[in-house]
């Protein structure tokens, strides 16, 4: 479903003449993953996995190899927008665990309507890239047993085959169905809602004075 806001969906600030007055991003219509421009991963890329066999509880490398052989794995260029994490309490103890997400757009910066969950390592890599002003990324789309799998990642000079052989194939299968509706900042930006300001005031008047 298209995202419709009367302010910038990237930072929450005001728009003027179709552009954000703070971050400068143009307010382009949002798009689904289907609207990205994909290329089929060539069949010879399957050779990187060597011999793979079915296993009782699944074999991710076998699954991705079959995707490629069947012409059901695609890749698209994307533009990294932002990263964020969510936390939850793990079952059985009080320790907090985290899920890591990447927000991204098409290469011409039309925002995608959903965010992809990634590994902690991929999250840290993309976060560092953004801090250095780098935005170029890739999105894998695979079809396996009537399910769609999506995984966003940074190649950073590696070949796709090298990435698939190390951890990318595993990540695609482990995280590929974990997408979320795009997280949108409140008007004014995160930290500027009434609730955020009230919390900040309470913090400043209590904990902040300790």
Long-range contacts (C-beta under 8 A, 24 or more apart in sequence): 1-113, 2-29, 2-30, 2-113, 3-30, 3-111, 3-113, 3-182, 3-184, 5-184, 5-187, 7-187, 7-188, 9-111, 9-182, 9-184, 9-185, 10-81, 10-82, 10-111, 10-185, 11-185, 11-189, 12-185, 12-186, 12-187, 12-188, 12-189, 12-190, 12-192, 13-188, 13-189, 25-109, 26-109, 28-108, 28-109, 28-110, 28-111, 29-110, 30-110, 30-111, 30-112, 30-113, 30-182, 31-106, 31-110, 31-111, 31-112, 31-113, 32-112, 32-113, 32-114, 33-112, 33-113, 33-114, 33-139, 33-141, 33-150, 35-106, 35-110, 36-76, 36-77, 36-78, 36-106, 36-112, 36-139, 37-76, 37-77, 37-106, 38-74, 38-75, 38-76, 38-141, 39-74, 39-75, 39-76, 40-71, 40-73, 40-74, 41-68, 41-73, 41-74, 41-75, 41-140, 41-160, 42-68, 43-68, 43-69, 43-71, 45-160, 45-161, 45-164, 48-161, 48-162, 48-164, 48-165, 49-164, 49-165, 49-169, 58-173, 60-169, 60-170, 60-172, 60-173, 60-174, 61-169, 61-170, 63-144, 63-173, 64-142, 64-164, 64-169, 64-172, 64-173, 65-169, 66-144, 67-142, 67-143, 67-144, 72-142, 72-143, 72-144, 73-140, 73-141, 73-142, 73-143, 74-140, 74-141, 74-142, 75-138, 75-139, 75-140, 75-141, 75-160, 76-138, 76-139, 76-141, 77-107, 77-136, 77-137, 77-138, 77-139, 78-104, 78-105, 78-106, 78-107, 78-112, 78-137, 78-138, 78-139, 78-152, 79-104, 79-105, 79-106, 79-107, 79-108, 79-109, 79-135, 79-136, 79-137, 80-104, 80-126, 80-129, 80-130, 80-134, 80-135, 80-136, 80-137, 80-152, 80-154, 81-105, 81-111, 81-135, 82-130, 83-123, 83-126, 83-127, 83-130, 84-115, 84-183, 85-123, 99-178, 101-180, 101-183, 102-126, 102-137, 102-152, 103-182, 103-183, 104-137, 104-139, 104-152, 111-182, 112-182, 113-181, 113-182, 114-179, 114-180, 114-181, 114-182, 115-179, 115-180, 115-181, 115-182, 115-183, 116-150, 116-151, 116-152, 116-175, 116-178, 116-179, 117-175, 117-178, 117-179, 117-180, 118-151, 118-152, 118-153, 118-171, 118-175, 119-167, 119-171, 119-175, 121-167, 122-153, 122-154, 122-171, 125-154, 125-156, 126-153, 126-154, 129-154, 129-156, 140-168, 140-172, 140-176, 142-172, 142-176, 144-173, 147-177, 148-176, 148-177, 149-173, 149-176, 149-177, 150-176, 150-179, 151-175, 151-176
